[in-house]
Amino acid sequence: MEYTAIGICSVAVNAGAELKKRFLKLLKVDEELRLAVAGLLGLDTILSELKRLREDFQKFTEVQERRWDENNKR
């Protein structure tokens, strides 16, 4: 059997595509794996930063509302 560069690349691409499919399927069905991958990607840090940003924005809007109320009383 003779191997060519194109044939080997084609096999590698197909193997990579199959691996991606299997990995995505595992992510869908395996919560432990999903959480581990999320942790490795730093999603917990991103979520906590988003939560802090939302809290800061809420405080900002409350301060702005008080300022508008005070200004309207004048």
C-alpha positions as CSV (number, residue, x, y, z in Angstrom):
1,M,0.0,0.0,0.0
2,E,1.4,3.4,-1.0
3,Y,0.8,6.4,1.2
4,T,0.6,9.9,-0.3
5,A,0.8,13.2,1.5
6,I,-2.8,14.1,0.4
7,G,-4.1,10.7,1.5
8,I,-2.4,11.1,5.0
9,C,-3.7,14.6,5.3
10,S,-7.2,13.5,4.4
11,V,-7.2,10.8,7.0
12,A,-5.9,13.3,9.6
13,V,-8.6,15.8,8.7
14,N,-11.3,13.2,9.0
15,A,-9.9,12.0,12.3
16,G,-9.9,15.5,13.6
17,A,-13.5,16.1,12.5
18,E,-14.5,12.9,14.2
19,L,-12.7,13.9,17.4
20,K,-14.5,17.3,17.4
21,K,-17.8,15.6,17.0
22,R,-17.1,13.2,19.9
23,F,-15.8,16.0,22.1
24,L,-18.9,18.2,21.4
25,K,-21.2,15.2,22.2
26,L,-19.3,14.6,25.4
27,L,-19.7,18.3,26.4
28,K,-23.4,18.0,25.9
29,V,-23.9,14.9,28.0
30,D,-21.1,15.1,30.6
31,E,-21.7,17.9,33.1
32,E,-18.4,17.2,35.0
33,L,-16.4,17.5,31.7
34,R,-18.4,20.6,30.8
35,L,-17.6,22.3,34.1
36,A,-13.9,21.3,33.9
37,V,-13.6,22.8,30.4
38,A,-15.4,26.0,31.6
39,G,-13.0,26.3,34.5
40,L,-10.0,25.8,32.2
41,L,-11.3,28.5,29.9
42,G,-11.7,30.9,32.9
43,L,-15.5,31.3,32.5
44,D,-16.0,31.4,36.2
45,T,-13.8,34.5,36.3
46,I,-15.7,36.1,33.5
47,L,-19.0,35.4,35.2
48,S,-17.9,36.9,38.5
49,E,-16.6,40.0,36.7
50,L,-19.9,40.3,34.8
51,K,-21.8,40.0,38.1
52,R,-19.6,42.7,39.7
53,L,-20.1,45.0,36.7
54,R,-23.9,44.5,36.9
55,E,-23.8,45.4,40.7
56,D,-21.6,48.5,40.0
57,F,-24.0,49.6,37.3
58,Q,-27.0,49.1,39.6
59,K,-25.3,51.4,42.2
60,F,-24.6,53.9,39.5
61,T,-28.2,54.1,38.3
62,E,-29.4,54.4,41.9
63,V,-27.1,57.4,42.5
64,Q,-28.2,59.0,39.2
65,E,-31.9,58.6,40.1
66,R,-31.2,60.3,43.5
67,R,-29.4,63.2,41.7
68,W,-32.3,63.6,39.2
69,D,-34.8,63.6,42.1
70,E,-32.8,66.2,44.0
71,N,-32.5,68.3,40.8
72,N,-36.2,68.1,40.1
73,K,-37.1,69.4,43.6
74,R,-35.3,72.7,42.9
